[in-house]
Amino acid sequence: MDLLIATTNPGKVREYQALFHRLPLRCLGPADLGLHLDIDEHGSSYLANARLKAVPFAHAAGLVTLADDSGLEVDALGGRPGLHSARYAGPGLADADRYRLLLQELAGVPWPARTARFHCAIALAHPNGLLESTAGLCPGLIALQPAGAGGFGYDPVFFLPQFGRTMAQLPASIKNRISHRARAAHAARPILLHWASLPP
């Protein structure tokens, strides 16, 4: 079964390819289909934003579609950047600009108070109208300085005490087991397997 990953982020498509490599799925991005939809992510939750992307892409492509929305919630910042994680510090900025601003905002915050979590919501839309959802959380701390060259987004400043490393320092084999996206994807696997068995 072809699975459309509704994102313009090629890193995210590759991550889902790795997460679902044991399933009878071929993960595609919108660019693989020459498909471009301009979606206004104005939802009030991660799941609402994921659904805003999944449903129109499923209808436009005629394919089972996975869309996610995720964010970094920092307790010392009252849960920010949260829903605005991708647009934190303004549009058009690089990942490094966003996590540097985050570190500036947390300057002076002691280590025990730097608790945070990544939150991911997945929406699965079938072109026949079926709609399902899953979610995953990954707790950690905001590092004092960035470390690691792997991953993307806030991974270089998201420290995992159980590994003594940031998310960006973990090998993909571990990240794809413990990340918020991995946990949400793991919960999505039985749904996708069931949908793959449905008649077209």
N, C-alpha and C positions, 0 to 999 in steps of 0.2 A: 504494500500500500504506500502511495506517496503521501507524505505529511508535509504540509506547508508550514514553515515557521514564520510567523508574521512579524518580521523585524528587518530593519535595514542594517543591522549590526552583524557583519560576517562572523565575528568572534562568537556571538551567541548561537548562530546556526551550527558552527563547528562544535560548540559545547553540547548542543542537543544531539548532534550526530554521534558523539562519543557516549552520551548518556543512554541512547537508545540502540547502541550498536548490536545488541543481541536480539532485537525485535525485527520482524519482517517489514521494516519500514525504510523508505528512502526519504531523507530530510531534504527539503528544497527551501530556498529563500525566494521572496518575491522577484528578485532580479533574475533568477533562473527561468522565470516564466514571463519576463518582460512586463511584470505587473507593478503598477504604482498607484497606491491609494493614499490620499492625504487625510489622515485620521487625526481629529482633534481630541486629545486625551484629557477630557474635562471631567472625568469621573471623580467621585468623592472617596474612592478606595482603590487599592491595587486591583482587586477583582473587577470592579466596574471598568477600569481602564483596559484590562485584559480583554474583557468581553467586547468593548468598543472596537477593538482591533480584530478579534477572532471572527466575529459574525460576518462583517462585510468582506473580509478576505476569503472566507469559505464560500460565500455566494459568488464572488467574482471569479475565483479559480475553479470552483466545482470540486474542491479537494477538502479532505479533513484538514483542519487548521488548528495549530497551537499558537496562542499568543500569551505572553506573560507581561506582568508589570512587577517591578521589584523596587525596593528602596532600602536605604540604610537609616535606621532609627537610633539616634544617640540620646541616651537618657539625660546627660548633662545639658543637652540643648532642647529638652522638652519634646524629644521625638523627632526633631529635625535632623537631616533634610527630608526624610520620609518620602511622601509622594512626589516631592520636587527634587529628588536626588539627581536625576539626569539633567536638570536645568538649574541646579544649585550654582550660584554665583553669576548666573546669566547665560543667555544662549550663545552657541558657537564656541564655547571654551573647551579646552582639552581636559581629559580625566585628571591630569596632574594639577591643573588650575583649581579644580573642585576639591581635591583632597588637600591641597595646600591651604585653601581657605578654611577647610574643616579643622586642620591642625592649628591655624591661627586662632580660630574661635575657641579652641580647647586649651590654649596656652595657659598654664598655671593650674589646670584641673588635675588633681592628684590621680595617680594610677588606679586606685580602687574605684574611683568615681567615673572612669572612662568607659563604662559598660555600654554595649550597643548590640544591635542584632541586624542581620540582613533578613528581609521578609520578601518572599516571592509568592505571587498568586498566578496560577495557570488557568486559562480558559481554553477548553476544547470545543470546537464548533464543527459539526458535521453538515455538509451541504443539504442533507435531508431535514435539517432543523434541530437535531439533537444538540444539547448544550450541557457540558459538564465542567466541573472546576475542581482544582486541588490547590494546596498551599504548603509551604515549607518555611521553616525558620532556622537560622544559624546564629547562635549567640557568640559574642566575643568581646574584645576591648579595642579601643582606638589607640594605635601605637603612638609613640612619641615622635617617631619619624618614619618615613616610608622605607620599605625594604622589599626586594624581590622584583623580578621582571616578568613573572607570569601573570595570567589572568588579564582583567581589564577593570575599568571603573575604580572603585575604592579598595580593591584587593590589596594594594601595597601598604595600606594603613590599617587593615583589619586584622588584628592579632588574635590568634587562637591559642589560649593558654595550654591546652592539652597537647599541642604540638610544639610550642615554644617558637612559633613562626607566624608570619603574616600569611594571609590567603595567597598572596602573590609568590610566596616562597615554597608553597606546597607543590609536589608533583601532581599532574592532572589526575592521576589514578586515585589520589586521596581526595582532592578537591571534588571530583565527580562522585564521591561517596558521601561527603559531609556538608556540602554547600546547601544554602537555601534552595537554589534551583535544582540541585540533585534530589533533594528530599521531595520537592513538589513533583518533579519528573517521575520519581519512583512511584509516587501515589497515582500518577497518570497512566502508568504502564498497563494495568489490567483493563482500563477503559479503552485504550488504544488497541489492545489485543482483541477485545470484544468487537470493536468497530471494524477491525480488519477482517473479521469473520462474517460481517453482514453482507447480504447480496448488494451489488451496486445499484 
